Amino acid sequence: MNTDNLRTFLLLVKLKNFTRVAENLFIAQSTVTNRIAELEREMEVRLLRRDTRNVALTEEGKTFYEYARRIVEMEDACISAVRGGMRQTRIGATNAVYEGALKQRIFDSIGQGMMYRVTIGHTAGLLEMLWDGLLDAVYVYQDVRRAGYVCRPFFQDELVFLARADKNEFPDGIRQEQLKDVPCAMCNFSLQEIGSYLRELFPAGHVFPFEVDNSNKVKDFLAAGLGYAFLPRGIVKEELESGLLCEIVPLDFGRMTIPSYCICRAEDEELCFPANGAQGK
């Protein structure tokens, strides 16, 4: 049985969307479809019920899922043992945490001989993958408590208001009442606290000229000189240092501090990066 097919099946069960699975695995959607079809031919049963809006396990699929997960875990353990204990550490992170605090640590550790498989996604999906043993650790803007798992602070960032340096009309700072009159991009970080903070800064029902769920796309909006946006300081460090973007001082509203967390199984804590900017293990 092809374990690539099994891994594709496990990811599809989590994401419930063929297109998203293809994007995560960097393969064509037809390849995802073919892998699932091959598994169903091998097992001679239907593993999934699917329509235009939903993907769900059949009763046979639920049984198969548990065995598929164990097979994949056994393959990973076998490879690790045969290679002298070296294997990829499977990390999940939201885009903002990865860009702002995790990327350089991963690169530094790769330079020291470590190996990583990184999944970028939203908090809910990453946590499900962690619970199901598909990830070793996740780095997200959410403090989660679950028996058998460790959740500890990883990095503390700050939400700042930004513009391209040569397009900034507020060099002396901006007041809250002025926000509604400027073209401002909205990034959906899938975090209730950030959403509440931003909603309170703008009038009810405010329409943004650009809304997106990926912070890098907001950086593109800013770099194009199209307007303003709130982003974590960590993910625009290079752009601020180069002078491409500039921070605009809030005059009558406060900046939001946004802590991120590392969550992993208790026995895997040594695989995680330490907090507070220290170099990874």
Secondary structure per residue as TSV (DSSP state, phi and psi in degrees):
chain	resnum	aa	ss	phi	psi
A	1	M	-	360.0	128.4
A	2	N	-	-73.2	119.0
A	3	T	H	-72.9	-21.5
A	4	D	H	-61.0	-39.8
A	5	N	H	-64.1	-40.7
A	6	L	H	-64.5	-43.8
A	7	R	H	-63.7	-38.6
A	8	T	H	-63.9	-42.8
A	9	F	H	-60.6	-46.4
A	10	L	H	-62.2	-41.7
A	11	L	H	-68.3	-37.0
A	12	L	H	-64.5	-38.5
A	13	V	H	-60.9	-36.0
A	14	K	H	-76.9	-46.8
A	15	L	H	-86.0	-23.9
A	16	K	-	58.1	30.2
A	17	N	-	-155.4	120.5
A	18	F	H	-63.0	-38.6
A	19	T	H	-65.0	-44.6
A	20	R	H	-65.5	-37.1
A	21	V	H	-63.0	-44.7
A	22	A	H	-59.9	-42.3
A	23	E	H	-65.1	-41.0
A	24	N	H	-66.8	-34.1
A	25	L	H	-95.5	-3.7
A	26	F	T	58.3	45.2
A	27	I	S	-131.8	167.8
A	28	A	-	-71.7	150.7
A	29	Q	H	-62.0	-34.2
A	30	S	H	-62.2	-31.9
A	31	T	H	-66.6	-41.0
A	32	V	H	-59.3	-48.0
A	33	T	H	-59.2	-43.7
A	34	N	H	-66.7	-37.3
A	35	R	H	-65.5	-41.7
A	36	I	H	-66.9	-41.9
A	37	A	H	-62.2	-38.2
A	38	E	H	-64.4	-40.6
A	39	L	H	-62.6	-43.1
A	40	E	H	-67.3	-34.3
A	41	R	H	-66.5	-41.5
A	42	E	H	-62.6	-43.1
A	43	M	H	-83.8	-16.6
A	44	E	T	60.2	32.2
A	45	V	S	-143.7	159.9
A	46	R	-	-83.4	122.0
A	47	L	-	-91.5	-27.2
A	48	L	E	-132.2	142.4
A	49	R	E	-99.4	127.7
A	50	R	E	-139.4	140.4
A	51	D	-	-135.1	-165.0
A	52	T	S	-68.9	-18.4
A	53	R	S	-119.7	-14.0
A	54	N	-	-146.8	147.5
A	55	V	E	-125.9	124.8
A	56	A	E	-138.8	152.2
A	57	L	E	-76.2	138.7
A	58	T	-	-76.7	174.3
A	59	E	H	-61.6	-40.4
A	60	E	H	-66.0	-35.6
A	61	G	H	-64.9	-36.6
A	62	K	H	-62.9	-42.1
A	63	T	H	-66.2	-44.3
A	64	F	H	-62.1	-37.5
A	65	Y	H	-56.2	-45.5
A	66	E	H	-63.9	-40.7
A	67	Y	H	-70.1	-38.6
A	68	A	H	-62.0	-42.5
A	69	R	H	-62.4	-43.0
A	70	R	H	-67.0	-39.0
A	71	I	H	-61.7	-44.4
A	72	V	H	-64.6	-42.8
A	73	E	H	-63.4	-39.6
A	74	M	H	-66.2	-38.4
A	75	E	H	-62.6	-44.7
A	76	D	H	-61.1	-42.9
A	77	A	H	-65.6	-38.7
A	78	C	H	-63.8	-47.7
A	79	I	H	-59.8	-42.5
A	80	S	H	-60.8	-44.2
A	81	A	H	-68.2	-43.4
A	82	V	H	-66.0	-34.0
A	83	R	T	-88.7	18.6
A	84	G	T	74.9	30.7
A	85	G	T	89.1	-5.1
A	86	M	-	-87.9	127.5
A	87	R	-	-152.0	167.2
A	88	Q	-	-70.3	134.7
A	89	T	E	-84.8	126.0
A	90	R	E	-92.3	109.9
A	91	I	E	-113.6	137.7
A	92	G	E	-117.2	142.0
A	93	A	E	-154.3	148.7
A	94	T	-	-70.7	156.0
A	95	N	H	-58.6	-42.5
A	96	A	H	-65.2	-42.3
A	97	V	H	-67.9	-40.9
A	98	Y	I	-61.2	-50.9
A	99	E	I	-67.8	-37.4
A	100	G	I	-83.7	-27.1
A	101	A	I	-143.6	-13.9
A	102	L	I	-109.1	-35.8
A	103	K	H	-55.5	-50.3
A	104	Q	H	-65.8	-34.6
A	105	R	H	-65.9	-38.8
A	106	I	H	-64.1	-46.0
A	107	F	H	-62.3	-40.9
A	108	D	H	-61.7	-40.6
A	109	S	H	-71.8	-34.0
A	110	I	H	-61.4	-38.8
A	111	G	H	-62.8	-20.2
A	112	Q	T	-98.1	8.1
A	113	G	T	102.4	0.3
A	114	M	-	-77.9	162.9
A	115	M	-	-131.0	141.0
A	116	Y	E	-137.6	146.3
A	117	R	E	-118.6	117.6
A	118	V	E	-110.4	131.8
A	119	T	E	-115.9	122.1
A	120	I	E	-98.6	128.7
A	121	G	-	-165.0	-166.0
A	122	H	-	-93.9	156.1
A	123	T	H	-53.2	-49.8
A	124	A	H	-60.0	-46.0
A	125	G	H	-67.0	-37.9
A	126	L	H	-65.4	-41.4
A	127	L	H	-64.7	-39.6
A	128	E	H	-61.3	-40.4
A	129	M	H	-65.4	-35.7
A	130	L	H	-66.5	-47.4
A	131	W	H	-58.8	-34.0
A	132	D	T	-90.0	7.9
A	133	G	T	79.0	13.3
A	134	L	S	-89.5	-12.1
A	135	L	-	-131.3	150.7
A	136	D	S	-88.8	-31.0
A	137	A	E	-158.7	148.9
A	138	V	E	-126.5	148.9
A	139	Y	E	-123.2	110.0
A	140	V	E	-142.2	168.0
A	141	Y	S	-89.3	44.1
A	142	Q	-	-145.9	130.2
A	143	D	-	-87.8	110.7
A	144	V	-	-120.6	133.1
A	145	R	-	-115.1	129.4
A	146	R	-	-153.2	138.6
A	147	A	T	-58.2	133.7
A	148	G	T	87.9	-1.6
A	149	Y	E	-122.5	154.4
A	150	V	E	-110.4	134.2
A	151	C	E	-127.1	117.6
A	152	R	E	-136.1	153.1
A	153	P	E	-57.9	141.4
A	154	F	E	-116.1	-50.8
A	155	F	E	-156.2	142.6
A	156	Q	E	-113.8	121.5
A	157	D	E	-115.9	-179.2
A	158	E	E	-140.3	133.8
A	159	L	E	-81.5	122.7
A	160	V	E	-123.4	154.4
A	161	F	E	-95.7	131.2
A	162	L	E	-133.1	158.5
A	163	A	E	-153.8	163.6
A	164	R	E	-66.1	138.5
A	165	A	G	-56.2	-38.9
A	166	D	G	-85.7	2.6
A	167	K	G	-117.2	10.1
A	168	N	-	-80.6	116.7
A	169	E	S	-95.5	6.1
A	170	F	-	-131.2	60.6
A	171	P	T	-64.3	-22.3
A	172	D	T	-98.0	4.7
A	173	G	-	111.7	167.7
A	174	I	B	-131.4	144.9
A	175	R	-	-98.3	156.2
A	176	Q	H	-58.2	-40.1
A	177	E	H	-64.9	-19.7
A	178	Q	H	-83.1	-17.6
A	179	L	H	-60.0	-38.6
A	180	K	T	-66.1	-18.6
A	181	D	T	-98.6	1.6
A	182	V	S	-111.7	149.0
A	183	P	-	-70.2	109.6
A	184	C	E	-122.4	128.1
A	185	A	E	-78.7	148.9
A	186	M	E	-119.3	121.6
A	187	C	E	-102.2	125.6
A	188	N	-	-87.1	102.8
A	189	F	-	-85.2	3.1
A	190	S	S	55.7	36.0
A	191	L	-	-130.8	121.2
A	192	Q	H	-58.7	-40.7
A	193	E	H	-64.6	-42.6
A	194	I	H	-66.5	-42.9
A	195	G	H	-59.1	-42.8
A	196	S	H	-65.0	-42.5
A	197	Y	H	-59.8	-48.3
A	198	L	H	-69.0	-39.9
A	199	R	H	-62.0	-35.9
A	200	E	H	-70.9	-20.2
A	201	L	H	-80.8	-22.3
A	202	F	S	-115.4	154.7
A	203	P	-	-62.3	154.1
A	204	A	T	-58.7	136.1
A	205	G	T	78.2	9.7
A	206	H	-	-60.5	134.8
A	207	V	-	-103.2	126.3
A	208	F	-	-95.1	143.9
A	209	P	S	-70.0	-18.2
A	210	F	E	-150.7	119.3
A	211	E	E	-123.3	135.2
A	212	V	E	-155.7	156.4
A	213	D	S	-104.2	20.4
A	214	N	-	-132.0	120.4
A	215	S	H	-64.5	-29.5
A	216	N	H	-64.3	-32.9
A	217	K	H	-69.5	-30.3
A	218	V	H	-69.0	-38.1
A	219	K	H	-60.9	-37.0
A	220	D	H	-62.4	-41.6
A	221	F	H	-59.9	-45.3
A	222	L	H	-66.6	-45.1
A	223	A	H	-63.0	-28.3
A	224	A	T	-77.1	-5.9
A	225	G	T	73.3	27.3
A	226	L	-	-87.8	-11.5
A	227	G	-	161.8	-143.6
A	228	Y	E	-126.0	165.4
A	229	A	E	-168.0	155.8
A	230	F	E	-96.7	130.1
A	231	L	E	-145.2	155.5
A	232	P	E	-62.0	138.3
A	233	R	G	-57.6	-36.2
A	234	G	G	-59.9	-33.9
A	235	I	G	-85.1	-6.2
A	236	V	G	-118.4	18.7
A	237	K	H	-56.9	-47.1
A	238	E	H	-65.6	-40.4
A	239	E	H	-67.8	-33.9
A	240	L	H	-70.7	-42.0
A	241	E	H	-66.9	-34.0
A	242	S	H	-78.7	-15.5
A	243	G	T	89.7	1.3
A	244	L	S	-64.5	-47.0
A	245	L	E	-110.8	158.3
A	246	C	E	-134.0	151.3
A	247	E	E	-90.0	137.4
A	248	I	E	-106.6	127.0
A	249	V	-	-74.5	127.6
A	250	P	B	-75.9	127.7
A	251	L	S	-90.7	-31.1
A	252	D	S	-136.3	20.3
A	253	F	S	-143.4	153.4
A	254	G	-	-90.7	157.2
A	255	R	-	-78.7	147.8
A	256	M	E	-96.6	129.1
A	257	T	E	-87.3	132.8
A	258	I	E	-126.7	103.4
A	259	P	E	-79.2	145.1
A	260	S	E	-114.0	162.5
A	261	Y	E	-134.4	151.3
A	262	C	E	-105.7	129.8
A	263	I	E	-125.0	131.9
A	264	C	E	-155.9	167.8
A	265	R	E	-65.3	147.1
A	266	A	G	-56.9	-36.9
A	267	E	G	-76.8	-9.7
A	268	D	G	-104.1	10.8
A	269	E	G	-60.7	-28.6
A	270	E	G	-69.8	-13.8
A	271	L	G	-80.8	-11.0
A	272	C	S	-90.9	156.2
A	273	F	-	-78.7	143.5
A	274	P	-	-72.1	164.4
A	275	A	S	-86.8	178.3
A	276	N	T	64.7	31.0
A	277	G	T	81.0	2.0
A	278	A	-	-70.0	157.2
A	279	Q	-	-69.0	148.9
A	280	G	-	-71.5	166.5
A	281	K	-	-80.2	360.0
